[in-house]
Amino acid sequence: MTGGRGRADVRRDENPMLRAYRLWFEHTRKCVGGCKGAGKVKDGCAVGRELWGAYRLARDEKNVAVTS
Ligand SMILES: [Zn+2]
């Protein structure tokens, strides 16, 4: 089997924001639709933008003061 999850277990108490970010990050590493090496989320594919949107939502829900 290839492309398995390996040791990347998803812990139940994983921070939703970090989890969303990880999902996006992992997508960018295997995406062939433009996300890989795009540098900007907007240059990526629809899936990448959707994952990034989910991350931003999770981030906003935590009311984290981020300036970027
Ligand atoms: Zn993509």
N, CA, C, O and the ligand as a Tripos MOL2 file, in Angstrom:
@<TRIPOS>MOLECULE
protein
  273   271    69     0     0
PROTEIN
NO_CHARGES

@<TRIPOS>ATOM
      1 N           0.8440   -1.2030    0.0000 N.3       1 MET1
      2 CA          0.0000    0.0000    0.0000 C.3       1 MET1
      3 C           0.8740    1.2460    0.0000 C.2       1 MET1
      4 O           1.9060    1.3090    0.6680 O.2       1 MET1
      5 N           0.4520    2.1850   -0.7310 N.am      2 THR2
      6 CA          1.2010    3.4400   -0.7670 C.3       2 THR2
      7 C           0.2950    4.5910   -0.3830 C.2       2 THR2
      8 O          -0.9290    4.4960   -0.4810 O.2       2 THR2
      9 N           0.8980    5.6630    0.0500 N.am      3 GLY3
     10 CA          0.1130    6.8480    0.4000 C.3       3 GLY3
     11 C          -0.6880    6.6720    1.6640 C.2       3 GLY3
     12 O          -1.6720    7.3790    1.8820 O.2       3 GLY3
     13 N          -0.2830    5.7390    2.5000 N.am      4 GLY4
     14 CA         -1.0010    5.5340    3.7510 C.3       4 GLY4
     15 C          -0.7610    6.6650    4.7200 C.2       4 GLY4
     16 O           0.0500    7.5610    4.4860 O.2       4 GLY4
     17 N          -1.4810    6.5970    5.7980 N.am      5 ARG5
     18 CA         -1.3530    7.6630    6.7660 C.3       5 ARG5
     19 C          -0.1310    7.4730    7.6590 C.2       5 ARG5
     20 O           0.3160    8.4020    8.3310 O.2       5 ARG5
     21 N           0.3950    6.2590    7.6510 N.am      6 GLY6
     22 CA          1.5710    6.0330    8.4500 C.3       6 GLY6
     23 C           1.3170    6.3010    9.9110 C.2       6 GLY6
     24 O           0.3340    5.8340   10.4870 O.2       6 GLY6
     25 N           2.2190    7.0610   10.5030 N.am      7 ARG7
     26 CA          2.1170    7.3130   11.9350 C.3       7 ARG7
     27 C           1.3530    8.5840   12.2410 C.2       7 ARG7
     28 O           1.2890    9.0090   13.3950 O.2       7 ARG7
     29 N           0.7780    9.1880   11.2320 N.am      8 ALA8
     30 CA          0.0920   10.4650   11.4500 C.3       8 ALA8
     31 C          -1.2990   10.2270   12.0250 C.2       8 ALA8
     32 O          -2.3110   10.4380   11.3570 O.2       8 ALA8
     33 N          -1.3240    9.8010   13.2240 N.am      9 ASP9
     34 CA         -2.6090    9.5680   13.8700 C.3       9 ASP9
     35 C          -3.3140   10.8890   14.1360 C.2       9 ASP9
     36 O          -2.6900   11.9040   14.4430 O.2       9 ASP9
     37 N          -4.6300   10.8420   14.0080 N.am     10 VAL10
     38 CA         -5.4140   12.0370   14.3150 C.3      10 VAL10
     39 C          -5.9220   11.9170   15.7360 C.2      10 VAL10
     40 O          -6.7930   11.1070   16.0540 O.2      10 VAL10
     41 N          -5.3540   12.7380   16.5590 N.am     11 ARG11
     42 CA         -5.7690   12.6720   17.9520 C.3      11 ARG11
     43 C          -7.0790   13.4250   18.1660 C.2      11 ARG11
     44 O          -7.3390   14.4470   17.5310 O.2      11 ARG11
     45 N          -7.8710   12.9130   19.0460 N.am     12 ARG12
     46 CA         -9.1840   13.5210   19.2700 C.3      12 ARG12
     47 C          -9.0830   14.9350   19.8050 C.2      12 ARG12
     48 O          -9.9230   15.7890   19.5240 O.2      12 ARG12
     49 N          -8.0590   15.1570   20.5660 N.am     13 ASP13
     50 CA         -7.9540   16.4750   21.1850 C.3      13 ASP13
     51 C          -7.1320   17.4410   20.3260 C.2      13 ASP13
     52 O          -6.6830   18.4910   20.7850 O.2      13 ASP13
     53 N          -6.9580   17.0560   19.1030 N.am     14 GLU14
     54 CA         -6.1790   17.9300   18.2350 C.3      14 GLU14
     55 C          -6.9060   19.2500   18.0160 C.2      14 GLU14
     56 O          -8.1160   19.2840   17.7930 O.2      14 GLU14
     57 N          -6.1730   20.2860   18.0820 N.am     15 ASN15
     58 CA         -6.7290   21.6090   17.8670 C.3      15 ASN15
     59 C          -7.3750   21.6860   16.4780 C.2      15 ASN15
     60 O          -6.7180   21.4100   15.4740 O.2      15 ASN15
     61 N          -8.6720   22.0650   16.4160 N.am     16 PRO16
     62 CA         -9.3690   22.1260   15.1220 C.3      16 PRO16
     63 C          -8.6490   23.0280   14.1230 C.2      16 PRO16
     64 O          -8.6010   22.7450   12.9260 O.2      16 PRO16
     65 N          -8.1050   24.0950   14.6320 N.am     17 MET17
     66 CA         -7.3980   25.0280   13.7610 C.3      17 MET17
     67 C          -6.1420   24.3830   13.1860 C.2      17 MET17
     68 O          -5.8610   24.4900   11.9920 O.2      17 MET17
     69 N          -5.3970   23.7150   14.0540 N.am     18 LEU18
     70 CA         -4.1780   23.0580   13.5920 C.3      18 LEU18
     71 C          -4.5090   21.9120   12.6520 C.2      18 LEU18
     72 O          -3.7890   21.6500   11.6890 O.2      18 LEU18
     73 N          -5.5970   21.2440   12.9450 N.am     19 ARG19
     74 CA         -6.0020   20.1260   12.1030 C.3      19 ARG19
     75 C          -6.3540   20.6290   10.7070 C.2      19 ARG19
     76 O          -5.9490   20.0400    9.7040 O.2      19 ARG19
     77 N          -7.1090   21.7220   10.6530 N.am     20 ALA20
     78 CA         -7.4860   22.2810    9.3580 C.3      20 ALA20
     79 C          -6.2570   22.7400    8.5930 C.2      20 ALA20
     80 O          -6.1520   22.5560    7.3800 O.2      20 ALA20
     81 N          -5.3400   23.3340    9.3200 N.am     21 TYR21
     82 CA         -4.1140   23.7950    8.6760 C.3      21 TYR21
     83 C          -3.3180   22.6200    8.1360 C.2      21 TYR21
     84 O          -2.7660   22.6850    7.0380 O.2      21 TYR21
     85 N          -3.2630   21.5480    8.9110 N.am     22 ARG22
     86 CA         -2.5100   20.3680    8.4890 C.3      22 ARG22
     87 C          -3.1330   19.7540    7.2430 C.2      22 ARG22
     88 O          -2.4260   19.3220    6.3320 O.2      22 ARG22
     89 N          -4.4470   19.7200    7.2120 N.am     23 LEU23
     90 CA         -5.1240   19.1670    6.0470 C.3      23 LEU23
     91 C          -4.7590   19.9650    4.7990 C.2      23 LEU23
     92 O          -4.4980   19.4030    3.7350 O.2      23 LEU23
     93 N          -4.7470   21.2740    4.9540 N.am     24 TRP24
     94 CA         -4.3860   22.1150    3.8200 C.3      24 TRP24
     95 C          -2.9250   21.9050    3.4390 C.2      24 TRP24
     96 O          -2.5910   21.7810    2.2600 O.2      24 TRP24
     97 N          -2.0710   21.8660    4.4330 N.am     25 PHE25
     98 CA         -0.6460   21.7170    4.1810 C.3      25 PHE25
     99 C          -0.3510   20.3980    3.4770 C.2      25 PHE25
    100 O           0.4400   20.3460    2.5350 O.2      25 PHE25
    101 N          -0.9950   19.3390    3.9460 N.am     26 GLU26
    102 CA         -0.7740   18.0440    3.3170 C.3      26 GLU26
    103 C          -1.2940   18.0480    1.8830 C.2      26 GLU26
    104 O          -0.7270   17.4030    1.0020 O.2      26 GLU26
    105 N          -2.3700   18.7760    1.6660 N.am     27 HIS27
    106 CA         -2.9090   18.8650    0.3080 C.3      27 HIS27
    107 C          -1.9070   19.5430   -0.6180 C.2      27 HIS27
    108 O          -1.6930   19.0960   -1.7450 O.2      27 HIS27
    109 N          -1.3090   20.6000   -0.1510 N.am     28 THR28
    110 CA         -0.3960   21.3480   -1.0070 C.3      28 THR28
    111 C           0.8180   20.5020   -1.3940 C.2      28 THR28
    112 O           1.4450   20.7330   -2.4270 O.2      28 THR28
    113 N           1.1290   19.5430   -0.5670 N.am     29 ARG29
    114 CA          2.3160   18.7350   -0.8650 C.3      29 ARG29
    115 C           2.0460   17.6720   -1.9150 C.2      29 ARG29
    116 O           2.9760   17.1900   -2.5610 O.2      29 ARG29
    117 N           0.7970   17.3040   -2.0920 N.am     30 LYS30
    118 CA          0.4890   16.2620   -3.0660 C.3      30 LYS30
    119 C          -0.4240   16.7640   -4.1820 C.2      30 LYS30
    120 O          -0.7670   16.0160   -5.0970 O.2      30 LYS30
    121 N          -0.8020   18.0010   -4.1010 N.am     31 CYS31
    122 CA         -1.7150   18.5510   -5.1000 C.3      31 CYS31
    123 C          -1.0090   18.7210   -6.4410 C.2      31 CYS31
    124 O           0.1390   19.1620   -6.5040 O.2      31 CYS31
    125 N          -1.7130   18.3630   -7.5100 N.am     32 VAL32
    126 CA         -1.1640   18.5740   -8.8470 C.3      32 VAL32
    127 C          -1.9740   19.6530   -9.5710 C.2      32 VAL32
    128 O          -1.8270   19.8620  -10.7750 O.2      32 VAL32
    129 N          -2.8280   20.3260   -8.8050 N.am     33 GLY33
    130 CA         -3.7010   21.3250   -9.4120 C.3      33 GLY33
    131 C          -3.2020   22.7400   -9.2400 C.2      33 GLY33
    132 O          -3.9130   23.6950   -9.5530 O.2      33 GLY33
    133 N          -1.9890   22.8830   -8.7470 N.am     34 GLY34
    134 CA         -1.4370   24.2240   -8.6630 C.3      34 GLY34
    135 C          -1.0640   24.6720   -7.2690 C.2      34 GLY34
    136 O          -0.3450   25.6570   -7.1020 O.2      34 GLY34
    137 N          -1.5470   23.9580   -6.2620 N.am     35 CYS35
    138 CA         -1.2560   24.3640   -4.8840 C.3      35 CYS35
    139 C           0.2200   24.1760   -4.5500 C.2      35 CYS35
    140 O           0.8150   24.9790   -3.8320 O.2      35 CYS35
    141 N           0.7900   23.1170   -5.0730 N.am     36 LYS36
    142 CA          2.1690   22.7900   -4.7430 C.3      36 LYS36
    143 C           3.1070   23.8830   -5.2600 C.2      36 LYS36
    144 O           3.2180   24.1230   -6.4620 O.2      36 LYS36
    145 N           3.7590   24.5180   -4.3300 N.am     37 GLY37
    146 CA          4.7080   25.5560   -4.7060 C.3      37 GLY37
    147 C           4.0580   26.8280   -5.1870 C.2      37 GLY37
    148 O           4.7270   27.6970   -5.7470 O.2      37 GLY37
    149 N           2.7480   26.9490   -4.9740 N.am     38 ALA38
    150 CA          2.0580   28.1370   -5.4580 C.3      38 ALA38
    151 C           2.4950   29.3740   -4.6720 C.2      38 ALA38
    152 O           2.5820   30.4750   -5.2150 O.2      38 ALA38
    153 N           2.7620   29.1700   -3.4000 N.am     39 GLY39
    154 CA          3.1720   30.3070   -2.5850 C.3      39 GLY39
    155 C           1.9680   31.0570   -2.0470 C.2      39 GLY39
    156 O           1.9640   31.4940   -0.8960 O.2      39 GLY39
    157 N           0.9480   31.2050   -2.8770 N.am     40 LYS40
    158 CA         -0.2670   31.8740   -2.4280 C.3      40 LYS40
    159 C          -1.4410   30.9160   -2.5650 C.2      40 LYS40
    160 O          -1.5410   30.1560   -3.5280 O.2      40 LYS40
    161 N          -2.3180   30.9710   -1.5820 N.am     41 VAL41
    162 CA         -3.4870   30.0950   -1.6160 C.3      41 VAL41
    163 C          -4.3360   30.3940   -2.8400 C.2      41 VAL41
    164 O          -4.9060   29.4850   -3.4420 O.2      41 VAL41
    165 N          -4.4190   31.6510   -3.2030 N.am     42 LYS42
    166 CA         -5.2750   32.0400   -4.3330 C.3      42 LYS42
    167 C          -4.7850   31.4520   -5.6480 C.2      42 LYS42
    168 O          -5.5420   31.3390   -6.6120 O.2      42 LYS42
    169 N          -3.5160   31.0810   -5.6750 N.am     43 ASP43
    170 CA         -2.9720   30.4880   -6.8970 C.3      43 ASP43
    171 C          -3.2100   28.9960   -6.9480 C.2      43 ASP43
    172 O          -2.9100   28.3490   -7.9510 O.2      43 ASP43
    173 N          -3.7440   28.4480   -5.8770 N.am     44 GLY44
    174 CA         -3.9660   27.0160   -5.8120 C.3      44 GLY44
    175 C          -5.2860   26.6130   -6.4450 C.2      44 GLY44
    176 O          -5.9940   27.4330   -7.0300 O.2      44 GLY44
    177 N          -5.6010   25.3200   -6.3140 N.am     45 CYS45
    178 CA         -6.8230   24.8090   -6.9020 C.3      45 CYS45
    179 C          -8.0020   25.0610   -5.9720 C.2      45 CYS45
    180 O          -7.8430   25.5730   -4.8640 O.2      45 CYS45
    181 N          -9.1890   24.6890   -6.4470 N.am     46 ALA46
    182 CA        -10.4000   24.9280   -5.6700 C.3      46 ALA46
    183 C         -10.3690   24.1920   -4.3410 C.2      46 ALA46
    184 O         -10.7990   24.7210   -3.3160 O.2      46 ALA46
    185 N          -9.8610   22.9750   -4.3670 N.am     47 VAL47
    186 CA         -9.7970   22.1870   -3.1360 C.3      47 VAL47
    187 C          -8.8810   22.8760   -2.1310 C.2      47 VAL47
    188 O          -9.2010   22.9780   -0.9470 O.2      47 VAL47
    189 N          -7.7550   23.3390   -2.6150 N.am     48 GLY48
    190 CA         -6.8120   24.0130   -1.7360 C.3      48 GLY48
    191 C          -7.4300   25.2520   -1.1140 C.2      48 GLY48
    192 O          -7.2500   25.5130    0.0750 O.2      48 GLY48
    193 N          -8.1450   26.0000   -1.9040 N.am     49 ARG49
    194 CA         -8.7780   27.2150   -1.3770 C.3      49 ARG49
    195 C          -9.8540   26.8680   -0.3600 C.2      49 ARG49
    196 O         -10.0570   27.5790    0.6250 O.2      49 ARG49
    197 N         -10.5380   25.7610   -0.6190 N.am     50 GLU50
    198 CA        -11.5880   25.3360    0.3030 C.3      50 GLU50
    199 C         -10.9910   24.9140    1.6370 C.2      50 GLU50
    200 O         -11.5100   25.2540    2.7000 O.2      50 GLU50
    201 N          -9.9020   24.1740    1.5670 N.am     51 LEU51
    202 CA         -9.2350   23.7440    2.7950 C.3      51 LEU51
    203 C          -8.7110   24.9500    3.5560 C.2      51 LEU51
    204 O          -8.7840   25.0010    4.7830 O.2      51 LEU51
    205 N          -8.1910   25.9060    2.8310 N.am     52 TRP52
    206 CA         -7.6750   27.1060    3.4790 C.3      52 TRP52
    207 C          -8.8150   27.8880    4.1220 C.2      52 TRP52
    208 O          -8.6620   28.4530    5.2040 O.2      52 TRP52
    209 N          -9.9580   27.9130    3.4420 N.am     53 GLY53
    210 CA        -11.1190   28.6040    3.9900 C.3      53 GLY53
    211 C         -11.5780   27.9730    5.2950 C.2      53 GLY53
    212 O         -11.9730   28.6650    6.2340 O.2      53 GLY53
    213 N         -11.5180   26.6370    5.3360 N.am     54 ALA54
    214 CA        -11.8930   25.9150    6.5520 C.3      54 ALA54
    215 C         -10.9280   26.2600    7.6820 C.2      54 ALA54
    216 O         -11.3210   26.3940    8.8410 O.2      54 ALA54
    217 N          -9.6710   26.3980    7.3190 N.am     55 TYR55
    218 CA         -8.6670   26.7550    8.3230 C.3      55 TYR55
    219 C          -8.9410   28.1470    8.8750 C.2      55 TYR55
    220 O          -8.8680   28.3730   10.0830 O.2      55 TYR55
    221 N          -9.2520   29.0630    7.9930 N.am     56 ARG56
    222 CA         -9.5050   30.4320    8.4420 C.3      56 ARG56
    223 C         -10.7510   30.5010    9.3220 C.2      56 ARG56
    224 O         -10.8030   31.2600   10.2900 O.2      56 ARG56
    225 N         -11.7450   29.7010    8.9710 N.am     57 LEU57
    226 CA        -12.9530   29.6460    9.7900 C.3      57 LEU57
    227 C         -12.6210   29.1590   11.1910 C.2      57 LEU57
    228 O         -13.0350   29.7520   12.1880 O.2      57 LEU57
    229 N         -11.8620   28.0640   11.2480 N.am     58 ALA58
    230 CA        -11.4810   27.4960   12.5440 C.3      58 ALA58
    231 C         -10.6590   28.5030   13.3320 C.2      58 ALA58
    232 O         -10.7930   28.6180   14.5500 O.2      58 ALA58
    233 N          -9.8180   29.2220   12.6280 N.am     59 ARG59
    234 CA         -8.9730   30.2080   13.2820 C.3      59 ARG59
    235 C          -9.8260   31.3430   13.8440 C.2      59 ARG59
    236 O          -9.6140   31.7980   14.9680 O.2      59 ARG59
    237 N         -10.7770   31.7840   13.0570 N.am     60 ASP60
    238 CA        -11.6290   32.8800   13.5000 C.3      60 ASP60
    239 C         -12.4720   32.4750   14.7000 C.2      60 ASP60
    240 O         -12.7540   33.2810   15.5870 O.2      60 ASP60
    241 N         -12.8660   31.2050   14.7060 N.am     61 GLU61
    242 CA        -13.6980   30.7340   15.8130 C.3      61 GLU61
    243 C         -12.9550   30.7830   17.1300 C.2      61 GLU61
    244 O         -13.5500   30.9030   18.2010 O.2      61 GLU61
    245 N         -11.6470   30.6890   17.0250 N.am     62 LYS62
    246 CA        -10.8590   30.7540   18.2490 C.3      62 LYS62
    247 C         -10.5330   32.1880   18.6320 C.2      62 LYS62
    248 O          -9.9460   32.4500   19.6810 O.2      62 LYS62
    249 N         -10.9210   33.1020   17.7720 N.am     63 ASN63
    250 CA        -10.6770   34.5170   18.0420 C.3      63 ASN63
    251 C          -9.2070   34.7960   18.2950 C.2      63 ASN63
    252 O          -8.8330   35.5760   19.1710 O.2      63 ASN63
    253 N          -8.4170   34.1510   17.5200 N.am     64 VAL64
    254 CA         -6.9770   34.3700   17.6510 C.3      64 VAL64
    255 C          -6.6000   35.6690   16.9450 C.2      64 VAL64
    256 O          -6.9610   35.9050   15.7920 O.2      64 VAL64
    257 N          -5.8830   36.4760   17.6540 N.am     65 ALA65
    258 CA         -5.4740   37.7460   17.0740 C.3      65 ALA65
    259 C          -4.2880   37.5300   16.1350 C.2      65 ALA65
    260 O          -3.1320   37.4600   16.5530 O.2      65 ALA65
    261 N          -4.6200   37.4300   14.8740 N.am     66 VAL66
    262 CA         -3.5700   37.2600   13.8780 C.3      66 VAL66
    263 C          -3.6510   38.4400   12.9130 C.2      66 VAL66
    264 O          -4.7290   38.8190   12.4560 O.2      66 VAL66
    265 N          -2.5340   38.9850   12.6280 N.am     67 THR67
    266 CA         -2.5220   40.1910   11.8020 C.3      67 THR67
    267 C          -2.4200   39.8970   10.3140 C.2      67 THR67
    268 O          -2.6080   40.7850    9.4820 O.2      67 THR67
    269 N          -2.1230   38.6570    9.9880 N.am     68 SER68
    270 CA         -1.9380   38.3510    8.5750 C.3      68 SER68
    271 C          -3.1380   37.5990    8.0130 C.2      68 SER68
    272 O          -3.1540   37.2590    6.8300 O.2      68 SER68
    273 ZN         -4.7110   21.8920   -4.6760 Zn       69 ZN69
@<TRIPOS>BOND
     1     1     2 1
     2     2     3 1
     3     3     4 2
     4     3     5 am
     5     5     6 1
     6     6     7 1
     7     7     8 2
     8     7     9 am
     9     9    10 1
    10    10    11 1
    11    11    12 2
    12    11    13 am
    13    13    14 1
    14    14    15 1
    15    15    16 2
    16    15    17 am
    17    17    18 1
    18    18    19 1
    19    19    20 2
    20    19    21 am
    21    21    22 1
    22    22    23 1
    23    23    24 2
    24    23    25 am
    25    25    26 1
    26    26    27 1
    27    27    28 2
    28    27    29 am
    29    29    30 1
    30    30    31 1
    31    31    32 2
    32    31    33 am
    33    33    34 1
    34    34    35 1
    35    35    36 2
    36    35    37 am
    37    37    38 1
    38    38    39 1
    39    39    40 2
    40    39    41 am
    41    41    42 1
    42    42    43 1
    43    43    44 2
    44    43    45 am
    45    45    46 1
    46    46    47 1
    47    47    48 2
    48    47    49 am
    49    49    50 1
    50    50    51 1
    51    51    52 2
    52    51    53 am
    53    53    54 1
    54    54    55 1
    55    55    56 2
    56    55    57 am
    57    57    58 1
    58    58    59 1
    59    59    60 2
    60    59    61 am
    61    61    62 1
    62    62    63 1
    63    63    64 2
    64    63    65 am
    65    65    66 1
    66    66    67 1
    67    67    68 2
    68    67    69 am
    69    69    70 1
    70    70    71 1
    71    71    72 2
    72    71    73 am
    73    73    74 1
    74    74    75 1
    75    75    76 2
    76    75    77 am
    77    77    78 1
    78    78    79 1
    79    79    80 2
    80    79    81 am
    81    81    82 1
    82    82    83 1
    83    83    84 2
    84    83    85 am
    85    85    86 1
    86    86    87 1
    87    87    88 2
    88    87    89 am
    89    89    90 1
    90    90    91 1
    91    91    92 2
    92    91    93 am
    93    93    94 1
    94    94    95 1
    95    95    96 2
    96    95    97 am
    97    97    98 1
    98    98    99 1
    99    99   100 2
   100    99   101 am
   101   101   102 1
   102   102   103 1
   103   103   104 2
   104   103   105 am
   105   105   106 1
   106   106   107 1
   107   107   108 2
   108   107   109 am
   109   109   110 1
   110   110   111 1
   111   111   112 2
   112   111   113 am
   113   113   114 1
   114   114   115 1
   115   115   116 2
   116   115   117 am
   117   117   118 1
   118   118   119 1
   119   119   120 2
   120   119   121 am
   121   121   122 1
   122   122   123 1
   123   123   124 2
   124   123   125 am
   125   125   126 1
   126   126   127 1
   127   127   128 2
   128   127   129 am
   129   129   130 1
   130   130   131 1
   131   131   132 2
   132   131   133 am
   133   133   134 1
   134   134   135 1
   135   135   136 2
   136   135   137 am
   137   137   138 1
   138   138   139 1
   139   139   140 2
   140   139   141 am
   141   141   142 1
   142   142   143 1
   143   143   144 2
   144   143   145 am
   145   145   146 1
   146   146   147 1
   147   147   148 2
   148   147   149 am
   149   149   150 1
   150   150   151 1
   151   151   152 2
   152   151   153 am
   153   153   154 1
   154   154   155 1
   155   155   156 2
   156   155   157 am
   157   157   158 1
   158   158   159 1
   159   159   160 2
   160   159   161 am
   161   161   162 1
   162   162   163 1
   163   163   164 2
   164   163   165 am
   165   165   166 1
   166   166   167 1
   167   167   168 2
   168   167   169 am
   169   169   170 1
   170   170   171 1
   171   171   172 2
   172   171   173 am
   173   173   174 1
   174   174   175 1
   175   175   176 2
   176   175   177 am
   177   177   178 1
   178   178   179 1
   179   179   180 2
   180   179   181 am
   181   181   182 1
   182   182   183 1
   183   183   184 2
   184   183   185 am
   185   185   186 1
   186   186   187 1
   187   187   188 2
   188   187   189 am
   189   189   190 1
   190   190   191 1
   191   191   192 2
   192   191   193 am
   193   193   194 1
   194   194   195 1
   195   195   196 2
   196   195   197 am
   197   197   198 1
   198   198   199 1
   199   199   200 2
   200   199   201 am
   201   201   202 1
   202   202   203 1
   203   203   204 2
   204   203   205 am
   205   205   206 1
   206   206   207 1
   207   207   208 2
   208   207   209 am
   209   209   210 1
   210   210   211 1
   211   211   212 2
   212   211   213 am
   213   213   214 1
   214   214   215 1
   215   215   216 2
   216   215   217 am
   217   217   218 1
   218   218   219 1
   219   219   220 2
   220   219   221 am
   221   221   222 1
   222   222   223 1
   223   223   224 2
   224   223   225 am
   225   225   226 1
   226   226   227 1
   227   227   228 2
   228   227   229 am
   229   229   230 1
   230   230   231 1
   231   231   232 2
   232   231   233 am
   233   233   234 1
   234   234   235 1
   235   235   236 2
   236   235   237 am
   237   237   238 1
   238   238   239 1
   239   239   240 2
   240   239   241 am
   241   241   242 1
   242   242   243 1
   243   243   244 2
   244   243   245 am
   245   245   246 1
   246   246   247 1
   247   247   248 2
   248   247   249 am
   249   249   250 1
   250   250   251 1
   251   251   252 2
   252   251   253 am
   253   253   254 1
   254   254   255 1
   255   255   256 2
   256   255   257 am
   257   257   258 1
   258   258   259 1
   259   259   260 2
   260   259   261 am
   261   261   262 1
   262   262   263 1
   263   263   264 2
   264   263   265 am
   265   265   266 1
   266   266   267 1
   267   267   268 2
   268   267   269 am
   269   269   270 1
   270   270   271 1
   271   271   272 2
@<TRIPOS>SUBSTRUCTURE
     1 MET1         2 RESIDUE 1 A MET
     2 THR2         6 RESIDUE 1 A THR
     3 GLY3        10 RESIDUE 1 A GLY
     4 GLY4        14 RESIDUE 1 A GLY
     5 ARG5        18 RESIDUE 1 A ARG
     6 GLY6        22 RESIDUE 1 A GLY
     7 ARG7        26 RESIDUE 1 A ARG
     8 ALA8        30 RESIDUE 1 A ALA
     9 ASP9        34 RESIDUE 1 A ASP
    10 VAL10       38 RESIDUE 1 A VAL
    11 ARG11       42 RESIDUE 1 A ARG
    12 ARG12       46 RESIDUE 1 A ARG
    13 ASP13       50 RESIDUE 1 A ASP
    14 GLU14       54 RESIDUE 1 A GLU
    15 ASN15       58 RESIDUE 1 A ASN
    16 PRO16       62 RESIDUE 1 A PRO
    17 MET17       66 RESIDUE 1 A MET
    18 LEU18       70 RESIDUE 1 A LEU
    19 ARG19       74 RESIDUE 1 A ARG
    20 ALA20       78 RESIDUE 1 A ALA
    21 TYR21       82 RESIDUE 1 A TYR
    22 ARG22       86 RESIDUE 1 A ARG
    23 LEU23       90 RESIDUE 1 A LEU
    24 TRP24       94 RESIDUE 1 A TRP
    25 PHE25       98 RESIDUE 1 A PHE
    26 GLU26      102 RESIDUE 1 A GLU
    27 HIS27      106 RESIDUE 1 A HIS
    28 THR28      110 RESIDUE 1 A THR
    29 ARG29      114 RESIDUE 1 A ARG
    30 LYS30      118 RESIDUE 1 A LYS
    31 CYS31      122 RESIDUE 1 A CYS
    32 VAL32      126 RESIDUE 1 A VAL
    33 GLY33      130 RESIDUE 1 A GLY
    34 GLY34      134 RESIDUE 1 A GLY
    35 CYS35      138 RESIDUE 1 A CYS
    36 LYS36      142 RESIDUE 1 A LYS
    37 GLY37      146 RESIDUE 1 A GLY
    38 ALA38      150 RESIDUE 1 A ALA
    39 GLY39      154 RESIDUE 1 A GLY
    40 LYS40      158 RESIDUE 1 A LYS
    41 VAL41      162 RESIDUE 1 A VAL
    42 LYS42      166 RESIDUE 1 A LYS
    43 ASP43      170 RESIDUE 1 A ASP
    44 GLY44      174 RESIDUE 1 A GLY
    45 CYS45      178 RESIDUE 1 A CYS
    46 ALA46      182 RESIDUE 1 A ALA
    47 VAL47      186 RESIDUE 1 A VAL
    48 GLY48      190 RESIDUE 1 A GLY
    49 ARG49      194 RESIDUE 1 A ARG
    50 GLU50      198 RESIDUE 1 A GLU
    51 LEU51      202 RESIDUE 1 A LEU
    52 TRP52      206 RESIDUE 1 A TRP
    53 GLY53      210 RESIDUE 1 A GLY
    54 ALA54      214 RESIDUE 1 A ALA
    55 TYR55      218 RESIDUE 1 A TYR
    56 ARG56      222 RESIDUE 1 A ARG
    57 LEU57      226 RESIDUE 1 A LEU
    58 ALA58      230 RESIDUE 1 A ALA
    59 ARG59      234 RESIDUE 1 A ARG
    60 ASP60      238 RESIDUE 1 A ASP
    61 GLU61      242 RESIDUE 1 A GLU
    62 LYS62      246 RESIDUE 1 A LYS
    63 ASN63      250 RESIDUE 1 A ASN
    64 VAL64      254 RESIDUE 1 A VAL
    65 ALA65      258 RESIDUE 1 A ALA
    66 VAL66      262 RESIDUE 1 A VAL
    67 THR67      266 RESIDUE 1 A THR
    68 SER68      270 RESIDUE 1 A SER
    69 ZN69       273 GROUP 0 **** ****
